Amino acid sequence: MRRDAFNFVHPAVSMLFFLFVTLITAFVLNPVITGISLAAACVYYIMIKGKKGVLFCISFALPVMLLVAVINPLFNHAGTKILFYLWNGNAVTLEAVLYGVNSACMFAALIIWCACLTSVMSADKYVCLFGRLIPTLSLLFSMVLRFVPRLLSRIRRVSAAQLGVAPPIGKSPVKGVKHGLSVVSVTVSWALESAVNMSDSMKSRGYGLKGRTSYSLFRFDGRDLVLTAVLVVSFAASCAACALKAVWFRYYPSIKFTPPGFFPIAGCAAFALLCFVPVLLNVKEDITWRILRSRI
């Protein structure tokens, strides 16, 4: 796992980036746009996770892509170019196959972007962004984000303690079920008690009261301003390309799209710049670090 430079920008910039990217990925059906989003998501996730990112893309995102790509032609028979007929007489069309492939890539891209969002946006960043606007929901969301990893860690600790105190004799399924139920019972009791203690603690500190000040580690500096400008301009250019139908693509009843030209290429380039902002920031940080090391 490497040091992610995009993880150190202001939370508002990170949230703006993921909002812009997921909106265009989800609502624009152009295969070029979808391919750009999927490629950027895979590169960025592998860049911040290393081998774990490669395994995630292969073991989770790829099966989802294959499942969606296969299911759509089996149940959707719209289209004019028939490739072949199924055993039940239904036709498999080229339009349905291409739409299924594009939908599969879109779902995979959204899944990987959400995984990147989980890695970048921590609980304290959500509290920083929404603590003053919606304090209750912000606190609840931060507790939910912390709940899963803490719950898994607590389950391992409780299970180890149970085995240390009273190790099961033999490998009986009944004893295994009893051990699991006791671990779950202890863990759930701890989780409920921890949630009550957290809410009481934040209430005693005056969390959410009007006029209450809060300390934050995040400061909006010049780099964040430049990144925000790049994100807004590239997103606006992408939206303008969509509004002018420069990246228009239709699958049914027949495949039609806007022919290549200046505006389609400019719109795809603007979206590529938007998607690859974290990657470019990491590359820039690597180059700067190598230059500094060479001067030592």
MIMAR-711196 format. One record per residue (C-alpha): residue in one letter; x, y, z. Coordinates in Angstrom, 2 decimals. Layout:
<nodes>
A  X  Y  Z
...
</nodes>
This chain:
<nodes>
M  0.00  0.00  0.00
R  1.38  3.39  -0.99
R  0.92  6.91  0.26
D  -2.06  8.46  -1.50
A  -1.61  12.18  -2.16
F  -5.32  12.63  -2.91
N  -6.11  11.37  0.59
F  -4.54  14.53  2.03
V  -6.65  17.08  0.17
H  -9.58  18.80  1.85
P  -12.63  16.52  2.39
A  -14.84  18.91  0.40
V  -12.59  18.47  -2.65
S  -12.65  14.68  -2.30
M  -16.43  14.59  -1.93
L  -16.85  16.91  -4.91
F  -14.66  14.67  -7.04
F  -16.52  11.46  -6.25
L  -19.89  13.19  -6.71
F  -18.95  14.50  -10.17
V  -17.43  11.24  -11.36
T  -20.26  8.98  -10.19
L  -22.96  11.26  -11.61
I  -21.52  11.23  -15.12
T  -20.66  7.53  -14.96
A  -24.18  6.58  -13.88
F  -26.18  8.76  -16.28
V  -24.10  8.87  -19.48
L  -24.36  5.66  -21.50
N  -21.58  6.40  -23.97
P  -19.17  3.43  -23.96
V  -16.16  5.73  -24.25
I  -17.21  7.62  -21.12
T  -17.86  4.34  -19.30
G  -14.50  2.92  -20.39
I  -12.66  6.03  -19.22
S  -14.38  5.89  -15.83
L  -13.67  2.17  -15.39
A  -10.02  2.54  -16.38
A  -9.47  5.50  -14.04
A  -11.21  3.74  -11.15
C  -9.10  0.59  -11.58
V  -5.83  2.52  -11.89
Y  -6.55  4.68  -8.86
Y  -7.72  1.80  -6.67
I  -4.71  -0.33  -7.60
M  -2.49  2.67  -6.96
I  -3.73  3.09  -3.38
K  -4.25  -0.59  -2.54
G  -1.52  -2.35  -4.49
K  -1.97  -6.12  -4.76
K  -5.22  -5.96  -2.77
G  -6.61  -3.62  -5.40
V  -5.73  -6.04  -8.18
L  -7.37  -8.91  -6.30
F  -10.50  -6.82  -5.66
C  -10.85  -5.89  -9.33
I  -10.38  -9.51  -10.44
S  -12.32  -11.35  -7.73
F  -15.25  -8.94  -7.23
A  -15.62  -6.40  -10.04
L  -14.92  -8.83  -12.89
P  -17.59  -11.39  -11.84
V  -20.14  -8.58  -11.54
M  -19.25  -7.44  -15.05
L  -19.62  -10.94  -16.47
L  -22.93  -11.51  -14.67
V  -24.53  -8.29  -15.91
A  -23.13  -8.69  -19.42
V  -24.61  -12.19  -19.72
I  -27.98  -11.54  -18.06
N  -29.03  -8.58  -20.23
P  -29.04  -10.37  -23.62
L  -30.87  -13.34  -22.08
F  -33.82  -11.23  -20.89
N  -33.71  -8.22  -23.22
H  -34.39  -9.08  -26.84
A  -34.81  -5.57  -28.27
G  -32.73  -4.58  -31.25
T  -32.60  -4.99  -35.00
K  -29.39  -6.98  -35.58
I  -30.02  -10.58  -34.55
L  -26.90  -12.59  -33.76
F  -28.49  -15.97  -32.99
Y  -31.50  -17.59  -31.34
L  -31.66  -19.22  -27.91
W  -33.03  -22.68  -27.19
N  -36.42  -21.17  -26.33
G  -36.65  -19.24  -29.59
N  -35.77  -15.79  -28.22
A  -33.31  -13.74  -30.23
V  -30.00  -12.43  -28.97
T  -29.34  -9.06  -30.59
L  -26.18  -7.06  -31.01
E  -27.77  -4.05  -29.33
A  -28.64  -6.08  -26.23
V  -25.12  -7.50  -26.01
L  -23.47  -4.09  -26.32
Y  -25.88  -2.55  -23.83
G  -25.16  -5.38  -21.39
V  -21.41  -4.92  -21.74
N  -21.72  -1.16  -21.22
S  -23.98  -1.66  -18.18
A  -21.55  -4.19  -16.75
C  -18.64  -1.78  -17.11
M  -20.73  1.00  -15.58
F  -21.64  -1.10  -12.52
A  -18.04  -2.20  -12.09
A  -16.82  1.38  -12.33
L  -19.34  2.56  -9.72
I  -18.39  -0.31  -7.37
I  -14.68  0.51  -7.63
W  -15.30  4.24  -7.20
C  -17.29  3.47  -4.05
A  -14.37  1.36  -2.82
C  -12.06  4.32  -3.48
L  -14.49  6.59  -1.63
T  -14.39  4.28  1.39
S  -10.58  4.37  1.38
V  -10.33  8.15  1.04
M  -13.25  9.45  3.11
S  -12.84  8.52  6.76
A  -15.28  9.16  9.60
D  -13.56  12.35  10.74
K  -13.84  13.77  7.22
Y  -17.60  13.24  7.18
V  -17.86  14.91  10.58
C  -15.79  17.82  9.24
L  -18.09  18.25  6.24
F  -21.52  17.69  7.76
G  -20.98  18.14  11.50
R  -22.44  21.64  11.54
L  -25.15  21.14  8.91
I  -26.58  17.80  10.05
P  -24.79  16.90  13.29
T  -26.97  13.92  14.26
L  -26.80  12.26  10.87
S  -23.09  13.03  10.61
L  -22.37  11.40  13.97
L  -24.52  8.39  13.06
F  -22.77  7.97  9.73
S  -19.32  8.19  11.29
M  -20.33  5.57  13.87
V  -21.58  3.28  11.10
L  -18.30  3.60  9.21
R  -16.36  2.66  12.33
F  -18.78  -0.07  13.33
V  -17.85  -2.77  10.82
P  -14.04  -2.83  11.32
R  -14.38  -2.50  15.10
L  -17.02  -5.26  15.16
L  -14.79  -7.64  13.21
S  -11.85  -6.88  15.48
R  -13.99  -7.42  18.57
I  -15.32  -10.74  17.22
R  -11.77  -12.02  16.75
R  -10.79  -10.92  20.25
V  -13.86  -12.42  21.92
S  -13.46  -15.68  20.01
A  -9.81  -15.94  21.03
A  -10.72  -15.24  24.66
Q  -13.49  -17.86  24.62
L  -11.16  -20.47  23.17
G  -8.50  -19.59  25.73
V  -10.84  -19.94  28.69
A  -12.78  -23.03  27.60
P  -11.37  -24.63  24.43
P  -13.84  -27.03  22.81
I  -13.01  -30.73  22.99
G  -13.38  -32.37  19.60
K  -14.87  -30.91  16.45
S  -18.58  -31.24  17.10
P  -20.85  -28.97  14.98
V  -23.05  -28.36  18.02
K  -20.11  -27.05  20.04
G  -19.08  -24.86  17.14
V  -22.57  -23.36  16.95
K  -22.61  -22.76  20.72
H  -19.23  -21.07  20.53
G  -20.39  -18.86  17.66
L  -23.60  -17.88  19.45
S  -21.73  -16.93  22.61
V  -19.28  -14.82  20.60
V  -22.13  -13.07  18.78
S  -24.01  -12.45  22.03
V  -21.00  -10.85  23.71
T  -20.14  -8.80  20.63
V  -23.68  -7.47  20.14
S  -23.88  -6.49  23.83
W  -20.58  -4.66  23.51
A  -21.70  -2.89  20.31
L  -24.94  -1.63  21.89
E  -23.14  -0.48  25.03
S  -20.46  1.25  22.96
A  -23.09  3.09  20.89
V  -24.88  4.32  24.02
N  -21.61  5.46  25.60
M  -20.62  7.28  22.42
S  -23.93  9.15  22.20
D  -23.82  10.10  25.89
S  -20.24  11.26  25.55
M  -20.98  13.47  22.54
K  -24.10  14.86  24.22
S  -22.13  15.78  27.35
R  -19.61  17.60  25.17
G  -22.35  19.71  23.64
Y  -22.14  18.17  20.19
G  -24.71  19.69  17.85
L  -25.57  22.66  20.06
K  -25.91  26.05  18.44
G  -22.75  28.14  18.65
R  -20.52  25.22  19.59
T  -17.06  25.42  18.02
S  -15.12  22.40  16.83
Y  -11.52  21.71  15.97
S  -10.63  20.27  12.57
L  -7.32  19.10  11.17
F  -8.36  20.01  7.63
R  -7.60  23.42  6.12
F  -8.62  24.61  2.66
D  -5.35  25.83  1.10
G  -4.16  26.93  -2.33
R  -3.75  23.41  -3.66
D  -7.36  22.62  -2.75
L  -8.49  25.75  -4.56
V  -6.64  24.74  -7.73
L  -8.03  21.20  -7.58
T  -11.55  22.52  -7.05
A  -11.20  24.77  -10.10
V  -9.95  21.85  -12.21
L  -12.82  19.63  -11.05
V  -15.49  22.26  -11.65
V  -14.17  23.23  -15.10
S  -13.80  19.63  -16.28
F  -17.22  18.68  -14.92
A  -18.81  21.73  -16.57
A  -17.16  20.86  -19.88
S  -18.38  17.26  -19.59
C  -21.91  18.42  -18.82
A  -21.79  20.84  -21.75
A  -20.77  18.00  -24.05
C  -23.71  15.96  -22.76
A  -26.13  18.88  -23.18
L  -24.96  19.48  -26.77
K  -25.29  15.73  -27.46
A  -21.63  15.56  -28.36
V  -21.30  12.26  -26.46
W  -24.80  11.01  -27.32
F  -25.11  7.25  -27.80
R  -28.23  5.16  -28.42
Y  -28.56  1.38  -28.19
Y  -32.23  0.72  -29.00
P  -33.83  0.06  -31.38
S  -30.60  0.42  -33.36
I  -27.14  1.69  -32.50
K  -26.65  5.37  -33.29
F  -24.16  7.88  -31.93
T  -22.68  11.27  -32.59
P  -19.82  10.93  -35.07
P  -16.31  11.83  -33.87
G  -15.43  15.51  -34.01
F  -14.04  18.36  -31.99
F  -16.79  18.54  -29.38
P  -17.04  14.77  -28.75
I  -13.27  14.51  -28.34
A  -13.18  17.61  -26.12
G  -15.99  16.23  -23.95
C  -14.27  12.86  -23.51
A  -10.95  14.59  -22.79
A  -12.58  16.78  -20.13
F  -14.12  13.73  -18.47
A  -10.81  11.87  -18.64
L  -9.12  14.80  -16.90
L  -11.83  14.72  -14.24
C  -11.45  10.98  -13.62
F  -7.66  10.93  -13.57
V  -7.19  13.87  -11.18
P  -6.20  11.61  -8.22
V  -3.86  9.58  -10.44
L  -2.22  12.70  -11.85
L  -1.84  14.13  -8.35
N  -0.11  10.94  -7.19
V  2.17  10.93  -10.24
K  3.06  14.57  -9.61
E  3.88  13.80  -5.97
D  6.07  10.84  -7.02
I  7.99  12.97  -9.51
T  8.49  15.73  -6.93
W  9.69  13.21  -4.35
R  12.18  11.66  -6.78
I  13.54  15.09  -7.72
L  13.99  15.98  -4.04
R  15.71  12.67  -3.34
S  18.07  13.16  -6.28
R  19.20  16.49  -4.82
I  20.25  14.97  -1.49
</nodes>
